[in-house]
Amino acid sequence: MISPVRKMFDGIASRYDFLNHFLSCGQDVLWRRACCRELRHALKNGDRALDENCAGEKNCIGDKKCASDKNCAAVRLLDLCGGTGDFAVTFEKFCGKPAKAILGDFSYGMLRGAAGKKTSAAPVQLDAMKMPFADSQFDVILNGFGMRNLPDARGGLQESFRILDNGGYLCVLEFFSPRNVFNKFFYKVLAPLFIPVMGAFFSGKREAYEYLVNSIIRFLPVDEFCRLAEECGFEVKRVKMFDGGISFGVFLQKPQKAADASQGSVAR
Ligand SMILES: C[S@@+](CC[C@H](N)C(=O)[O-])C[C@H]1O[C@@H](n2cnc3c(N)ncnc32)[C@H](O)[C@@H]1O
């Protein structure tokens, strides 16, 4: 049976990009950029995605000169809950073309919205709770505004952990449940007034935009999400707050094997 959330995203796919940019006043673009800048920094200075002898050739992350293509430790990227692919597009713009890139989402309509965009990511229709990949297949997983839509954040984190390679990064860009007075006022008073009205006006799908606001209020606060990620085995490397807490970028790393555990953290 098709899940109601999947049906909902199929229903709004054609207006998704426009409404995303419109409702966030273009901030979503800046948040994705900030996350990708951070990842570039982590990949360049980390201990695994960049081989010292490598990097700098067009399809390699970083800007040192590449000594040998054979040594090129290029990145394997998954843009999970990737929708119309904007996170993958931004990643490639900032970090270069990955060795392998996949855009994974369960909504066919959303994936179709990625057609024609500047990304090498291959669209794959999948469920983030049970992905068709073997263990340790990816160096970077992006998850932009997808985590709170999953039926179970713990299960989603565990599944991403499974398919990440040791030392790999999961970057979660998300609206978390509001904690401070300003954010509570924004999400509990202002957002329910204008987001469903605007959503209904431009997409005809008021209930999808009511769901958007409710899913944020119902989701975990960012500190609880970080604790959950740690329980799932991740190291929390950085939490970056955007626009006073309207959204956050959470950078998680699957630990290196015990022998290298001290290396390769994202600069704070
Ligand atoms: C709010 S959109 C975010 C799209 C994109 N990442 C972005 O940054 O704009 C959330 C996406 O998560 C997808 N999604 C929700 N639950 C999913 C699941 N269980 N498996 C795969 N994709 C899922 C939806 O289809 C939708 O495209």
The ligand as an SDF file (V2000), in Angstrom:
LIG
                    3D

 27 29  0  0  0  0  0  0  0  0999 V2000
   10.4420   18.0610    2.4480 C   0  0  0  0  0  0  0  0  0  0  0  0
   10.9860   17.0280    1.1430 S   0  0  0  0  0  0  0  0  0  0  0  0
   12.7050   17.4120    1.0400 C   0  0  0  0  0  0  0  0  0  0  0  0
   13.2750   17.2910   -0.3520 C   0  0  0  0  0  0  0  0  0  0  0  0
   14.7420   17.7240   -0.4880 C   0  0  0  0  0  0  0  0  0  0  0  0
   15.6210   16.9070    0.2970 N   0  0  0  0  0  0  0  0  0  0  0  0
   14.9770   19.1760   -0.1750 C   0  0  0  0  0  0  0  0  0  0  0  0
   16.0010   19.4910    0.4380 O   0  0  0  0  0  0  0  0  0  0  0  0
   14.1690   20.0130   -0.5810 O   0  0  0  0  0  0  0  0  0  0  0  0
   11.0010   15.4720    1.9590 C   0  0  0  0  0  0  0  0  0  0  0  0
   11.2120   14.3130    1.0170 C   0  0  0  0  0  0  0  0  0  0  0  0
   11.3360   13.1080    1.7770 O   0  0  0  0  0  0  0  0  0  0  0  0
   10.7400   12.0590    1.0340 C   0  0  0  0  0  0  0  0  0  0  0  0
   10.4380   10.9620    1.9620 N   0  0  0  0  0  0  0  0  0  0  0  0
    9.6400   11.0020    3.0540 C   0  0  0  0  0  0  0  0  0  0  0  0
    9.6120    9.7990    3.6490 N   0  0  0  0  0  0  0  0  0  0  0  0
   10.4280    8.9820    2.9250 C   0  0  0  0  0  0  0  0  0  0  0  0
   10.8240    7.6290    3.0360 C   0  0  0  0  0  0  0  0  0  0  0  0
   10.3600    6.8360    4.0110 N   0  0  0  0  0  0  0  0  0  0  0  0
   11.6760    7.1240    2.1140 N   0  0  0  0  0  0  0  0  0  0  0  0
   12.1410    7.8990    1.1160 C   0  0  0  0  0  0  0  0  0  0  0  0
   11.7970    9.1890    0.9410 N   0  0  0  0  0  0  0  0  0  0  0  0
   10.9550    9.7340    1.8520 C   0  0  0  0  0  0  0  0  0  0  0  0
    9.5270   12.7100    0.4050 C   0  0  0  0  0  0  0  0  0  0  0  0
    9.0430   12.0130   -0.7130 O   0  0  0  0  0  0  0  0  0  0  0  0
   10.0810   14.0980    0.0380 C   0  0  0  0  0  0  0  0  0  0  0  0
   10.5710   14.1290   -1.2660 O   0  0  0  0  0  0  0  0  0  0  0  0
  1  2  1  0
  2  3  1  0
  2 10  1  0
  3  4  1  0
  4  5  1  0
  5  6  1  0
  5  7  1  0
  7  8  2  0
  7  9  1  0
 10 11  1  0
 11 12  1  0
 11 26  1  0
 12 13  1  0
 13 14  1  0
 13 24  1  0
 14 15  1  0
 14 23  1  0
 15 16  2  0
 16 17  1  0
 17 18  1  0
 17 23  2  0
 18 19  1  0
 18 20  2  0
 20 21  1  0
 21 22  2  0
 22 23  1  0
 24 25  1  0
 24 26  1  0
 26 27  1  0
M  CHG  2   2   1   9  -1
M  END
$$$$
